[in-house]
């Protein structure tokens, strides 16, 4: 009985964290006494077609262990809360159509802006009159091939001049929390920027530990770990 009540609370909490999810399964592993004490030895979940802050995720399989929650408050009708950081492991699968649908996501736009900014800084190729802050970026296309990712769009200057831009790159794991983009190519009008840098590393943060990342025709697969903070 108690595991069903808590499973329902977890599903409600997870649904509150996403904009949309079509299917969500939650399974709690543990004894009644442990669960009544607010300790969950293991929680696993599977979701399909979830949208988190504009990012479309085709399928997610996750498992967290040694989880402590505010069960006493949950039983009184209060929202579920994590009491300690939780180490989560699993895999995420996105298809090319999911990535295209995510192009307007603030998270993805911010990541692409940071990528472009870091690439320009690595080359020292941001001459006066072509500062990145003077442009609005509209990412319009994305394609996934074997070991390569291509993202294209338009840069619109504050004076309304437009320039096409494309980023073509492979993705590799430098270490669990660092992503290496190689080979990396920036394509735009020569009068705007020209890049000679063919690789770049991006720090994903100490809470991330990627174990496997693969680009196949039309889909992206990622597996590893993540620390979820209360």
N, C-alpha and C positions, 0 to 999 in steps of 0.2 A: 504493500500500500504506500509506504513512505517513498519508495523509489519512483512510483508513478507520479506522486505529488511533486517531487523534486524534478523529475524529467519534464513535467509540464511547465514548471517554473523556469527551467533552463531554456526550453524552447521559446517561451515568451520573452525571456531576456535576449536570446539570440535574435529573435525576430525584431526586437526593438533596436538592434544595432545595425540592421540592414534596411535598405529601401524596399527590397522585394526578394522573396525566395519562393520557389515553386514546390520544393520538397525538402523536408528537414527531419532527419531521424536522429534521436538521441538515445544512447544506451549508457546506463550507470552500472558499474561493477563494484560491489562492496557489500558487506554485511549490514543488517539493519542497525546494529548498535553503532557501527562506524558512521553510517549515514545520519542517524539521529544526533550524533555529536558534531555534525557539520563537516565531517571528513569524508571525502570521496576518493577512494583509492584510484579509480580510473573512470573517465568519461570519454566516450567516443561519439563522434557525430559524422553524418554524411549529409551534404546538402547539394542541391542541383539548381542551377539557374538563379544564383543569388546575385544581388547588386549591392555593393558596398561603396558608398560615396562616389557613385557613378561608375565604378569598376565592375564590369560584368564577368562573373566567374561561372564557368560551365559546370564544374564539379569540384567539390572540396571533400577531402577525407582527413579528419583530424582526430587526435587522441591526446588527452591531457591526464597527468597523473599527480597524485598527492595534492588534491584541491581542497581548500577550506573555504566554506561559504557561511553566510549568516542564516543558517537554517531556522533558528528560533524565530527570526523576524519574518522569514518566508512563510512559515506556518501561520503567522498572524496576518498574512495578506500583503506583506511588504515586498518590494522588488528584490530580486536576487542580487547579491553583491559578492565579489571576490574579496577575501580577507588577506590574501598573500599572492605574490606573483606566481604564475603557473607556467611551467614548461610544456609547450605543446609541440607535437610532431605530426607530420602528415604530408599530403601532396595536394597540389592544386593543378587543375587542367583548364586551359583556356583555348578556345578556337579563334581563328582569324576573325570570324564574325563578332565574337565577343570583344576583341580588341578594337575593332572598328566602332562598335557601339560605345566604347569607353573613351573615345578620343576627346569628348568634351568634359570628361571628369576632371575636377580641380586637382585631384591627386596626380593623374597622369600628365596633365598640362604642366603642373609644377615640376614633376620629374623631368619632363622633356625640356623645360626652360632651364633647369639646373644643368642638364646634360649639355645643352648648347652653350650656356655660360661657361662651364668648365672647359669645354672644347676650345672656345675662343681664348680663354685665359691661358690654356696650355700652349697655344700658338702665338700668343701676344699679337693677335690680329683684330683688334677692335679699334681701328683708327678713328680719329675725331670726325664727327659727322655721321658715323655709322654705329652709334652706341646701341647695344641690345635693348636698353630701356626705352629707346625711341620707337620701338616696334611692338605691334600686336601680333601674336602668333596664332594662326588658325590651322590646326592640324586636320587634314582631310582624308588621308589615305594611310593604310598600314597593311603590310603583307608579310606573311611568315613563310619562309622557304627552309630547305634543309640547311641548318647551321647559319641562317642569316635572317635579319629583320630589317625591313625597309619602311621608313615613316616619311611621308611627304606632306607638304602644306604650303602656306603662303605667309610671308612676312609683310605686314602693312605698316609703312612709316607714318609718323605723325603728320607728314605733308601729303598723305594719301597715295604715295608711290608704293607699288607692290613688287615683290620679288618671290619667285618660287624657291623652295628649299626642300632638300631631301637628306635624310640621315640613313646611311646603310651600314649595318654592323653585324658582327657575330657576337654571341654572348658566352662568356666562360666564367668559371668560378676561380678567382685568385685565391681566396680563402673563404671560409664560411660566411663572413660578413662583408666581403668585398667582391664586387662584380667587375669583371674586366670586359671592356668592349674592344674586340679585335677580330678581324680587321675593321677599322672604322673609317668611314668616308663621309665628308660633308660636301654636299653639292648645292651651289647657289651661283648667282651671277658673279663673275670674277671682280667686278667693280665693288661688290659688297664685301665679301670675305672669301679668302682662299685658304684652305687648310692643308698643312703638310703633316699634321699629327694623325697617325693611323691606329693609335690605341689610347685608351683612357680607363682609369680605375675609378669606381664610385663606391664610397663607403655607405653601407646600408644600415649601420648602427649595430651596437653590441647585442641588441635583443634578437638579431637575426642570425641564423646559422643554416645556410643553404648547403645541401648535400649533393643535389643533382639538378641540373638545368639543361633542358634540351629543346631545340627548335627543330620541328619536323614540318613537312609540307602542310600548312594550314593550321598548325596547333603548337602550343607552348606548354611544356610540362615542367613543374617545379616541385621538388620535395626537400624537406629539411625540417628545421625547428624554429620556434619563435617563443619568446618570453612575453606572456600577456600580463600587463601590470594592472593592479586593482583600479 
